[in-house]
């Protein structure tokens, strides 16, 4: 009999989890290349990450689907088919205390450069119905134990059942093996114009199964587990 997962069981993300889930995501993304680019000053980044992820998690609760664990050790935030593009109007509805405006004009300009580039990639590589993995984070003490894979598995299974692809972007090259192991393939790699930030877009086709249990979908080439998850 295997040992119990120290992070607890995987459960749906609910409104009661908002505060802790935002705190976990903020800690998980503190050294992420995207956030280092947007907010180079470490102290300022730490101050703004929490309010940013409160908005992020609140948006997921209202318009998406999320999963966490019984002890709130991590969170996976998905946007469903037909609602995979966060809109300004919806962001304003869930915003509290103007978190994005607190970034200041320089960080907002940097964000705009990245957002316009990733939006173009998203539209190019996932033009039809799909699930969008908007964010996945695991609290640093629980990283490296397979929790990230467990958090995204419910929607991967749901997408497979509905024969739908899943899409994501990552700005961290170390994430590639983790996602490739779970069937994602790199569709593009490049720097957002006007920045030095590298962006990888990844797509996972639905993984059907033959009668003998062998996967018939497209599977990535990578292997091994990514430490940040």
C-alpha positions in Angstrom: 0.0 0.0 0.0 1.5 3.4 -1.1 2.1 6.2 1.3 -0.6 8.9 1.6 0.1 12.1 -0.3 1.3 14.7 2.4 -0.7 17.4 0.6 -4.0 15.6 1.1 -6.7 14.7 -1.5 -7.5 16.5 -4.7 -10.7 18.5 -4.3 -12.6 21.2 -6.3 -11.5 24.7 -5.7 -14.2 26.6 -3.9 -14.8 30.2 -2.7 -13.8 29.3 0.9 -10.3 28.5 -0.5 -9.8 31.9 -2.1 -7.4 33.5 0.5 -5.2 30.4 1.0 -5.1 29.5 -2.7 -4.0 33.0 -3.6 -1.3 32.9 -1.0 0.0 29.5 -2.3 0.0 30.7 -5.9 1.9 33.9 -4.9 4.6 31.9 -3.1 4.8 29.4 -6.0 5.3 32.1 -8.7 7.6 34.4 -6.8 10.6 33.4 -8.8 8.7 32.6 -12.0 10.4 34.3 -15.1 7.2 36.1 -16.1 6.8 37.7 -12.7 10.4 38.5 -12.5 10.1 40.3 -15.8 6.9 42.2 -14.9 8.1 43.2 -11.4 11.9 43.1 -11.3 12.1 44.5 -7.8 11.8 41.6 -5.4 10.1 43.4 -2.6 7.6 45.0 -4.8 6.9 41.7 -6.5 6.2 40.1 -3.2 3.8 42.9 -2.3 1.8 42.7 -5.5 1.7 39.0 -6.2 -0.9 38.3 -3.5 -3.4 40.9 -4.7 -2.8 39.7 -8.3 -3.5 36.1 -7.5 -6.6 37.0 -5.4 -8.0 38.4 -8.7 -6.7 35.4 -10.6 -8.3 32.8 -8.3 -11.5 34.9 -8.0 -11.8 34.9 -11.8 -11.3 31.1 -11.9 -14.0 30.6 -9.3 -16.5 32.6 -11.3 -15.7 31.7 -14.9 -13.5 28.6 -14.8 -12.7 25.4 -13.0 -10.1 24.9 -10.3 -8.7 22.1 -8.2 -6.7 22.2 -4.9 -5.9 19.8 -2.1 -7.5 19.3 1.3 -4.6 21.2 3.0 -4.4 23.9 0.2 -0.9 22.9 -0.9 -1.4 23.9 -4.5 -4.0 24.9 -7.1 -4.7 24.3 -10.8 -6.8 27.0 -12.5 -8.5 26.2 -15.8 -10.7 28.1 -18.2 -13.3 26.0 -20.0 -14.1 25.6 -23.7 -15.8 28.8 -25.0 -14.4 30.9 -22.2 -10.7 30.6 -22.6 -9.9 34.3 -23.1 -10.1 36.4 -20.0 -12.0 39.6 -20.9 -11.4 43.1 -19.5 -15.1 43.3 -18.4 -15.0 40.1 -16.4 -11.6 41.0 -14.9 -13.1 44.3 -13.7 -16.1 42.4 -12.2 -13.9 40.3 -10.0 -11.2 42.9 -9.3 -10.8 44.3 -5.8 -8.7 47.3 -4.8 -7.5 47.7 -8.4 -4.7 45.1 -8.2 -3.6 45.5 -11.9 -3.4 49.3 -11.6 -1.1 49.0 -8.6 1.5 47.6 -11.0 2.3 51.1 -12.3 2.7 52.2 -15.9 6.1 50.5 -16.6 4.9 47.0 -15.4 1.7 47.5 -17.3 3.5 48.2 -20.5 5.6 45.1 -20.0 2.4 43.1 -19.4 0.8 44.5 -22.5 3.7 43.3 -24.7 3.5 39.8 -23.3 -0.3 39.6 -23.3 -0.6 40.6 -26.9 2.0 38.0 -28.0 0.5 35.1 -25.9 -3.0 36.0 -27.1 -1.8 35.6 -30.7 -0.2 32.3 -30.0 -3.3 31.1 -28.2 -5.5 31.9 -31.1 -3.1 30.4 -33.6 -2.6 27.0 -31.9 -5.9 26.5 -30.2 -8.5 28.0 -32.5 -11.3 25.6 -31.6 -12.9 24.4 -28.4 -10.3 23.5 -25.8 -9.4 23.7 -22.1 -6.9 26.4 -21.1 -4.5 25.8 -18.2 -4.4 29.3 -17.0 -2.2 28.6 -13.9 -0.7 25.8 -11.9 1.2 26.4 -8.7 2.4 24.3 -5.8 3.5 25.6 -2.4 7.4 25.3 -2.3 7.5 22.9 0.6 5.3 20.4 -1.4 7.1 20.8 -4.7 8.8 17.8 -6.3 6.3 15.2 -5.0 4.0 14.8 -8.1 1.3 17.1 -6.8 1.2 19.3 -9.9 0.4 16.3 -12.1 -2.4 15.2 -9.7 -3.9 18.7 -9.7 -4.3 18.8 -13.5 -5.4 15.2 -13.9 -9.1 15.8 -13.4 -9.4 18.2 -16.3 -7.0 16.1 -18.5 -9.4 13.2 -18.0 -12.4 15.3 -18.7 -10.9 16.7 -21.9 -10.0 13.2 -23.0 -13.6 12.0 -22.4 -14.9 14.9 -24.5 -12.2 14.5 -27.1 -10.9 18.1 -26.6 -7.3 19.4 -26.6 -5.7 21.4 -23.7 -3.5 24.4 -24.2 -1.1 26.4 -22.1 1.8 28.8 -22.2 4.9 28.7 -20.0 7.8 31.1 -19.6 9.9 28.6 -17.7 12.0 26.1 -19.7 12.2 23.8 -16.7 8.4 23.2 -17.0 8.7 21.6 -20.4 9.5 18.0 -19.3 6.7 18.1 -16.7 4.1 19.0 -19.4 5.6 16.8 -22.1 5.3 13.8 -19.7 1.6 14.5 -19.6 1.1 14.6 -23.3 1.7 18.3 -24.1 3.8 19.2 -27.2 5.7 22.4 -27.8 4.0 24.3 -30.6 6.2 27.4 -30.6 9.1 28.9 -28.8 10.2 32.6 -29.0 10.5 35.9 -27.3 7.6 38.2 -26.9 8.4 41.2 -29.3 10.1 44.0 -27.5 11.1 41.8 -24.5 13.7 39.2 -23.6 11.1 36.9 -22.1 10.9 33.4 -23.7 7.5 31.9 -24.2 6.6 28.3 -25.0 3.1 27.5 -26.2 2.1 23.9 -25.7 -0.9 21.8 -26.9 -2.1 18.4 -25.7 -4.4 16.5 -28.0 -7.1 14.3 -26.4 -5.6 11.0 -25.4 -8.0 8.2 -26.5 -7.4 4.7 -25.4 -7.5 1.4 -27.3 -9.1 -1.7 -25.9 -5.8 -2.9 -24.6 -5.3 0.3 -22.7 -2.6 1.8 -24.9 -2.8 5.5 -25.5 -3.7 6.5 -29.0 -3.2 10.2 -28.7 -0.2 12.3 -29.4 2.3 12.1 -26.5 5.2 14.5 -25.8 8.8 13.4 -25.9 9.9 14.5 -22.4 10.1 12.6 -19.2 10.8 13.0 -15.5 9.1 15.3 -13.1 9.5 19.0 -12.9 10.6 20.2 -9.5 8.5 23.4 -9.2 5.4 21.2 -9.1 
